[in-house]
Amino acid sequence: MPKAFSKDQMANMQRDLSEINADLHRLRPGYKEKVEKIIEDGVFETYSSLDELRHEIEDV
């Protein structure tokens, strides 16, 4: 019969998964600055499509 996970084992697994997830989802260079500028300016530009917005974000 399989052994049940303890709370510590589950917590360790959650921590490990969070670390892996953080590695996989690192920000592209310059993206943070782009977002900070939007926050500083306090406005968003209007985009005609999601692709146009994605292009603007990715081309920093």
C-alpha atoms as an extended CHARMM CRD file, in Angstrom:
* protein
*
        60  EXT
         1         1  MET       CA              0.0000000000        0.0000000000        0.0000000000  PROA      1               0.0000000000
         2         2  PRO       CA              1.4350000000        3.4630000000       -0.8980000000  PROA      2               0.0000000000
         3         3  LYS       CA              2.7320000000        5.6270000000        1.9120000000  PROA      3               0.0000000000
         4         4  ALA       CA              0.7610000000        8.8620000000        2.4940000000  PROA      4               0.0000000000
         5         5  PHE       CA              2.5210000000       12.1990000000        2.0690000000  PROA      5               0.0000000000
         6         6  SER       CA              3.2030000000       14.1630000000        5.2180000000  PROA      6               0.0000000000
         7         7  LYS       CA              2.5150000000       17.8900000000        5.4840000000  PROA      7               0.0000000000
         8         8  ASP       CA              6.2640000000       18.5440000000        5.3470000000  PROA      8               0.0000000000
         9         9  GLN       CA              6.6240000000       16.5450000000        2.1470000000  PROA      9               0.0000000000
        10        10  MET       CA              3.7340000000       18.4410000000        0.5650000000  PROA      10              0.0000000000
        11        11  ALA       CA              5.1930000000       21.7950000000        1.6630000000  PROA      11              0.0000000000
        12        12  ASN       CA              8.5730000000       20.8300000000        0.1930000000  PROA      12              0.0000000000
        13        13  MET       CA              6.9390000000       19.8090000000       -3.0830000000  PROA      13              0.0000000000
        14        14  GLN       CA              5.0220000000       23.1020000000       -3.2470000000  PROA      14              0.0000000000
        15        15  ARG       CA              8.2300000000       25.0640000000       -2.6120000000  PROA      15              0.0000000000
        16        16  ASP       CA             10.0920000000       23.1040000000       -5.2820000000  PROA      16              0.0000000000
        17        17  LEU       CA              7.2990000000       23.6380000000       -7.8010000000  PROA      17              0.0000000000
        18        18  SER       CA              7.2070000000       27.3580000000       -7.0190000000  PROA      18              0.0000000000
        19        19  GLU       CA             10.9450000000       27.6070000000       -7.6390000000  PROA      19              0.0000000000
        20        20  ILE       CA             10.6380000000       25.7300000000      -10.9330000000  PROA      20              0.0000000000
        21        21  ASN       CA              7.6950000000       27.9000000000      -11.9670000000  PROA      21              0.0000000000
        22        22  ALA       CA              9.6570000000       31.0770000000      -11.1750000000  PROA      22              0.0000000000
        23        23  ASP       CA             12.5350000000       29.8550000000      -13.3450000000  PROA      23              0.0000000000
        24        24  LEU       CA             10.2150000000       29.0970000000      -16.2400000000  PROA      24              0.0000000000
        25        25  HSD       CA              8.4590000000       32.4610000000      -16.0760000000  PROA      25              0.0000000000
        26        26  ARG       CA             11.2790000000       34.9550000000      -15.7880000000  PROA      26              0.0000000000
        27        27  LEU       CA             10.5810000000       38.3650000000      -17.2630000000  PROA      27              0.0000000000
        28        28  ARG       CA             12.0830000000       39.2350000000      -20.5940000000  PROA      28              0.0000000000
        29        29  PRO       CA             14.8400000000       41.8430000000      -20.4190000000  PROA      29              0.0000000000
        30        30  GLY       CA             13.3450000000       45.3240000000      -20.3770000000  PROA      30              0.0000000000
        31        31  TYR       CA              9.7990000000       44.1450000000      -19.6600000000  PROA      31              0.0000000000
        32        32  LYS       CA              9.8790000000       45.2910000000      -16.0280000000  PROA      32              0.0000000000
        33        33  GLU       CA             11.0170000000       48.7660000000      -17.0850000000  PROA      33              0.0000000000
        34        34  LYS       CA              8.2150000000       48.9080000000      -19.6570000000  PROA      34              0.0000000000
        35        35  VAL       CA              5.5900000000       48.0480000000      -17.0230000000  PROA      35              0.0000000000
        36        36  GLU       CA              7.0930000000       50.5330000000      -14.5470000000  PROA      36              0.0000000000
        37        37  LYS       CA              6.8860000000       53.2640000000      -17.2100000000  PROA      37              0.0000000000
        38        38  ILE       CA              3.2090000000       52.4720000000      -17.8310000000  PROA      38              0.0000000000
        39        39  ILE       CA              2.5620000000       52.6880000000      -14.0850000000  PROA      39              0.0000000000
        40        40  GLU       CA              4.5700000000       55.9360000000      -13.8120000000  PROA      40              0.0000000000
        41        41  ASP       CA              2.7340000000       57.5230000000      -16.7520000000  PROA      41              0.0000000000
        42        42  GLY       CA             -0.5900000000       56.2950000000      -15.4020000000  PROA      42              0.0000000000
        43        43  VAL       CA             -2.0020000000       55.5780000000      -18.8540000000  PROA      43              0.0000000000
        44        44  PHE       CA             -2.3590000000       52.7300000000      -21.2610000000  PROA      44              0.0000000000
        45        45  GLU       CA             -2.3030000000       53.1410000000      -24.9870000000  PROA      45              0.0000000000
        46        46  THR       CA             -5.2180000000       51.7490000000      -26.9400000000  PROA      46              0.0000000000
        47        47  TYR       CA             -4.3500000000       48.8290000000      -29.1570000000  PROA      47              0.0000000000
        48        48  SER       CA             -6.4190000000       47.5030000000      -32.0330000000  PROA      48              0.0000000000
        49        49  SER       CA             -5.5530000000       43.9080000000      -31.2500000000  PROA      49              0.0000000000
        50        50  LEU       CA             -3.9010000000       41.6660000000      -28.7140000000  PROA      50              0.0000000000
        51        51  ASP       CA             -1.1450000000       41.0000000000      -31.2560000000  PROA      51              0.0000000000
        52        52  GLU       CA             -0.3810000000       44.7260000000      -31.4650000000  PROA      52              0.0000000000
        53        53  LEU       CA             -0.1450000000       44.9380000000      -27.6620000000  PROA      53              0.0000000000
        54        54  ARG       CA              2.0180000000       41.7910000000      -27.5310000000  PROA      54              0.0000000000
        55        55  HSD       CA              4.3100000000       43.2880000000      -30.1900000000  PROA      55              0.0000000000
        56        56  GLU       CA              4.6720000000       46.5000000000      -28.1550000000  PROA      56              0.0000000000
        57        57  ILE       CA              5.4920000000       44.5980000000      -24.9680000000  PROA      57              0.0000000000
        58        58  GLU       CA              7.9420000000       42.2040000000      -26.6070000000  PROA      58              0.0000000000
        59        59  ASP       CA              9.8140000000       44.9140000000      -28.5070000000  PROA      59              0.0000000000
        60        60  VAL       CA             11.3300000000       46.7040000000      -25.5390000000  PROA      60              0.0000000000
